[in-house]
Amino acid sequence: MKPPPFRYFRPRSLEEALAQLEREEAKPLAGGQSLIPAMNFRLASPGALVDLNEVQELAGISDANGTVRIGAMTRHAAVERDARIANRVPLLRETMPHIAHPQIRSRGTIGGSLAHADPAAELPAVILALDASLVIRSTGGERRVEAGDFFTGLFATALEPGELVTAVEIPAAPARTGWAFEEFARRHGDYALVGVAVRVTLDPKGRCESCRIVLLSVGDGPVMARSAMRSLEGVDLAPDAIREAADRAGSADIDPPADIHASAVYRRQLARVLTRRALTRAAARASETRQ
Ligand SMILES: Cc1cc2nc3c(=O)[nH]c(=O)nc-3n(C[C@H](O)[C@H](O)[C@H](O)COP(=O)(O)OP(=O)(O)OC[C@H]3O[C@@H](n4cnc5c(N)ncnc54)[C@H](O)[C@@H]3O)c2cc1C
């Protein structure tokens, strides 16, 4: 199918884009990998699109004062290949190849993925595990929203009409931190049936000082496995403790949906297995950085 008619704007600056978004009550167009199919299927019918692809100031990666900043229009492929991301945010680097296929990663953007807030998407879970913030702009000014407050429901975010995500800011990881991303999809490149992003920080004695476990595809948005996280604080990340935390992540912490792709019971089992694997790898990496 073809989309219903819409007006189209292609601004060259952020100021112009924000003014058009406000004036035209338009939707931003980033990589178009989710919005254009939705329009073609007539699941979305915006009256106007503001294409962000010529707004140079929205793209790019920088690293200053311990914070890595990724512009909203930075393509998935650019994040995947960037040496600073590999060094400073290895959890993100490890995740990128799981997102769709290379063709889609060459067009899709980090801002588009976060604003779209698909519960099966990898990036919302990862930026929550990384304790990142989103920078949001409108003609009225700029505000920052922590990832934990940004995702408000199924395909829903804290964005107000006329607002754009302009960047994601990721704080430096503390010393003795390890990470891992795991997911299961029927075919590589498909949306995951379940996925999990884990980040653990050890104290000087090697016990778990803090831990983040965030699951995807098990709820309306990224889901923090809070009781599993609490169970690990202050303890050695030994196999028994990891197994218990993973069991909690797959039971008390989630209420996964059943659909044509997987039953709820199967998703719970995947959550257990993947969380155990991710915690085991993250703990080993954190121990290596302790030496
Ligand atoms: C076959 C296929 C498989 C895929 N598999 C996966 C997968 O496994 N995992 C995954 O995570 N994704 C997957 N995707 C989606 C892909 O990652 C998209 O790139 C992403 O969801 C949206 O990014 P985009 O830049 O294309 O955004 P667009 O499609 O342009 O926009 C998406 C939404 O975000 C809004 N938006 C865009 N940019 C901004 C901004 N800066 N500020 C505010 N709102 C904005 C738009 O108005 C729209 O509502 C897949 C897509 C396809 C077609």
The ligand as a Gaussian input file, in Angstrom:
#p B3LYP/6-31G(d) Opt

LIG

0 1
 C       12.677000      -5.388000       8.798000
 C       13.002000      -4.542000      10.032000
 C       13.577000      -5.154000      11.114000
 C       13.880000      -4.394000      12.249000
 N       14.436000      -5.043000      13.324000
 C       14.726000      -4.320000      14.425000
 C       15.318000      -4.939000      15.572000
 O       15.615000      -6.145000      15.578000
 N       15.547000      -4.170000      16.650000
 C       15.242000      -2.825000      16.668000
 O       15.468000      -2.175000      17.693000
 N       14.721000      -2.223000      15.609000
 C       14.450000      -2.920000      14.490000
 N       13.911000      -2.284000      13.407000
 C       13.605000      -0.839000      13.502000
 C       14.852000       0.001000      13.201000
 O       15.812000      -0.168000      14.207000
 C       14.512000       1.491000      13.110000
 O       15.643000       2.126000      12.693000
 C       14.072000       2.204000      14.362000
 O       13.025000       1.596000      15.004000
 C       13.540000       3.612000      14.064000
 O       14.565000       4.422000      13.690000
 P       14.409000       5.365000      12.451000
 O       15.556000       6.312000      12.508000
 O       14.228000       4.576000      11.223000
 O       13.078000       6.203000      12.832000
 P       11.799000       6.583000      11.960000
 O       11.177000       5.373000      11.393000
 O       12.129000       7.700000      11.037000
 O       10.882000       7.189000      13.133000
 C       10.341000       6.351000      14.136000
 C        9.483000       7.208000      15.079000
 O       10.296000       8.057000      15.872000
 C        9.976000       9.446000      15.637000
 N       11.259000      10.145000      15.642000
 C       12.321000       9.874000      14.848000
 N       13.369000      10.634000      15.211000
 C       12.960000      11.404000      16.244000
 C       13.599000      12.374000      17.072000
 N       14.892000      12.707000      16.920000
 N       12.869000      12.956000      18.057000
 C       11.580000      12.623000      18.248000
 N       10.923000      11.704000      17.524000
 C       11.610000      11.098000      16.528000
 C        9.235000       9.467000      14.308000
 O        8.356000      10.580000      14.211000
 C        8.509000       8.139000      14.361000
 O        7.351000       8.258000      15.167000
 C       13.608000      -2.990000      12.266000
 C       13.050000      -2.367000      11.136000
 C       12.733000      -3.127000      10.021000
 C       12.132000      -2.438000       8.828000

